[in-house]
Amino acid sequence: MDQVKKKLAVYDLDGTLFDTGRVNWMAYREALEPVGAAVDYDYFCRFCNGRHYTEFVPAILGGQASQEVLQQIHAAKKAAYGKYLSHARMNQTLFDGIRMMRDEYFIAIVTTASRKNTFEILEHFQVKDLFDLILTQEDITKVKPDPQGFVMAMEHFGIPADRTVIYEDSDVGIEAAVRSGASVLRAVQF
């Protein structure tokens, strides 16, 4: 007889399940070149990675960016991302835990990454089938630190916050997770 799952584990993608700092930086570096902008790797890791592009790309461009330019840069980044996946590293410890938890927990991803790039990395590492739900930037209207994505995952499965654990790495992600009311575990940086 199948046991009904009564718990939920939610994972962030970038910095939690995968170290994608170099992947995202290289893709954004390529996307920014046509508009004459550049971003340093250390700056990108400290101020950009894990945040929504609408929050950090305008700062890189000196605060002067139209919506059209932002969309062009983001589209170019998404297109370039797959070329750099060999620089990503998997958090093997978390994936081992996911495999052990699957019988008792629903497993979800909530990320500010695009659906295209999320599925590219999951397929690259052949782990997409481990997840019962994947919510990306296209599914969420309010980015972290708003808890909307985490709340949506809980509502999707009908699992309350007191039976949900969220794994996050960034300050904005931790804030969103805490605001959701769930238990929160900070993923250790790679």
C-alpha positions in Angstrom: 0.0 0.0 0.0 1.3 3.4 -0.9 2.0 5.8 1.9 0.5 9.2 1.5 3.2 11.9 1.8 2.5 14.5 4.5 5.7 16.5 4.3 7.4 18.8 1.8 11.0 19.7 1.1 11.7 22.7 -1.1 15.0 23.5 -2.6 16.5 26.6 -4.2 18.4 25.9 -7.4 21.4 28.3 -7.7 23.9 28.1 -4.8 21.9 25.4 -3.1 21.4 22.4 -5.4 24.1 23.5 -7.8 27.1 25.9 -7.7 26.2 27.9 -10.8 28.0 31.1 -10.0 30.5 30.7 -12.8 27.9 29.4 -15.3 25.6 32.4 -14.7 28.5 34.9 -14.6 29.8 33.6 -18.0 26.4 33.7 -19.5 25.7 37.2 -18.3 29.2 38.4 -19.3 28.4 37.2 -22.8 24.9 38.8 -22.8 26.3 42.1 -21.6 29.0 42.5 -24.2 26.7 43.7 -27.0 25.6 46.6 -24.9 29.1 47.5 -23.9 28.8 46.5 -20.3 30.8 44.1 -18.2 30.6 42.4 -14.8 33.4 41.2 -12.6 33.1 37.6 -11.3 33.5 38.6 -7.6 30.9 41.4 -7.9 28.5 39.0 -9.7 28.8 36.4 -6.9 28.4 38.9 -4.1 25.6 41.1 -5.5 23.9 39.3 -8.4 23.8 35.5 -8.2 20.5 34.3 -6.7 18.7 37.6 -7.4 16.2 38.4 -10.2 17.9 40.0 -13.2 15.6 43.0 -13.0 17.2 43.8 -9.7 20.9 43.6 -10.6 21.2 44.2 -14.4 20.2 47.9 -14.1 22.9 48.5 -11.5 25.5 46.9 -13.9 24.3 49.2 -16.6 24.6 52.3 -14.4 20.9 52.5 -13.6 20.0 53.4 -17.2 18.2 50.5 -18.8 14.9 50.3 -20.7 12.7 47.3 -20.3 13.6 46.4 -23.9 17.3 46.3 -23.1 16.8 44.3 -19.9 14.7 41.7 -21.9 17.4 41.5 -24.6 20.1 40.9 -22.1 18.1 38.3 -20.2 17.2 36.5 -23.4 20.8 36.4 -24.5 21.8 35.1 -21.0 19.3 32.3 -21.2 20.5 31.4 -24.7 24.2 31.4 -23.6 23.6 29.5 -20.3 23.7 25.9 -21.7 27.2 26.5 -23.2 28.7 26.9 -19.7 27.1 24.0 -17.8 30.4 22.2 -17.6 31.4 24.8 -15.0 28.4 23.8 -12.7 28.9 21.6 -9.7 26.2 19.5 -8.1 25.6 19.5 -4.3 25.9 15.7 -4.0 25.1 15.7 -0.3 21.7 17.4 -0.9 20.9 15.1 -3.8 21.7 12.0 -1.6 19.3 13.5 1.0 16.6 14.0 -1.6 16.9 10.4 -2.7 16.5 9.2 0.9 13.5 11.6 1.6 11.5 10.9 -1.5 9.3 8.2 0.1 8.2 10.5 2.9 8.4 14.0 1.4 7.2 15.7 -1.7 10.3 17.3 -3.3 10.1 20.8 -5.0 12.3 23.5 -6.5 11.5 27.2 -6.1 13.9 29.4 -8.0 14.2 32.8 -9.6 16.0 31.1 -12.5 14.2 30.8 -15.9 12.3 27.6 -16.7 14.7 27.1 -19.7 17.9 27.3 -17.7 16.4 25.4 -14.8 15.5 22.4 -17.0 18.8 22.7 -18.8 20.8 22.1 -15.7 18.5 19.4 -14.3 18.7 17.5 -17.6 22.5 18.1 -17.8 22.9 16.3 -14.4 20.0 13.9 -15.2 18.1 14.7 -12.0 14.9 16.3 -13.2 12.8 13.3 -12.3 13.6 13.6 -8.6 11.3 16.6 -8.3 7.5 16.5 -7.9 7.2 20.3 -8.6 9.4 22.9 -10.2 8.5 26.6 -9.9 10.6 29.0 -11.9 10.6 32.8 -12.5 7.8 32.3 -15.1 5.5 30.8 -12.4 6.1 33.5 -9.7 5.1 37.1 -9.9 6.8 38.2 -6.6 10.5 37.4 -6.3 12.4 36.6 -3.2 12.4 37.9 -0.4 8.7 37.6 -1.0 7.7 34.1 0.1 5.2 33.6 -2.8 7.0 30.8 -4.5 7.4 28.8 -1.3 3.7 29.4 -0.3 2.7 28.3 -3.8 4.6 25.0 -3.4 2.9 24.3 0.0 -0.5 25.1 -1.5 0.1 22.9 -4.5 0.6 19.8 -2.2 -1.7 20.9 0.6 1.2 20.7 3.0 1.2 23.3 5.8 4.3 25.3 6.8 4.9 23.3 10.0 5.5 20.2 7.8 7.7 22.0 5.3 11.4 22.4 5.2 13.1 24.8 2.8 16.8 24.7 1.8 18.2 28.0 0.7 21.6 29.7 0.5 21.1 33.4 -0.2 20.1 36.1 2.3 17.0 37.0 0.2 16.1 33.3 -0.1 16.5 32.8 3.6 14.3 35.8 4.3 11.6 34.5 1.9 11.8 31.0 3.5 11.4 32.4 7.0 8.5 34.6 6.0 6.7 31.5 4.6 6.6 30.1 8.1 8.4 26.8 7.2 11.5 25.4 8.8 14.6 26.7 7.1 18.0 25.2 6.6 20.8 27.2 5.1 22.7 25.3 2.5 26.5 25.6 2.9 28.3 27.4 0.1 30.3 25.1 -2.2 
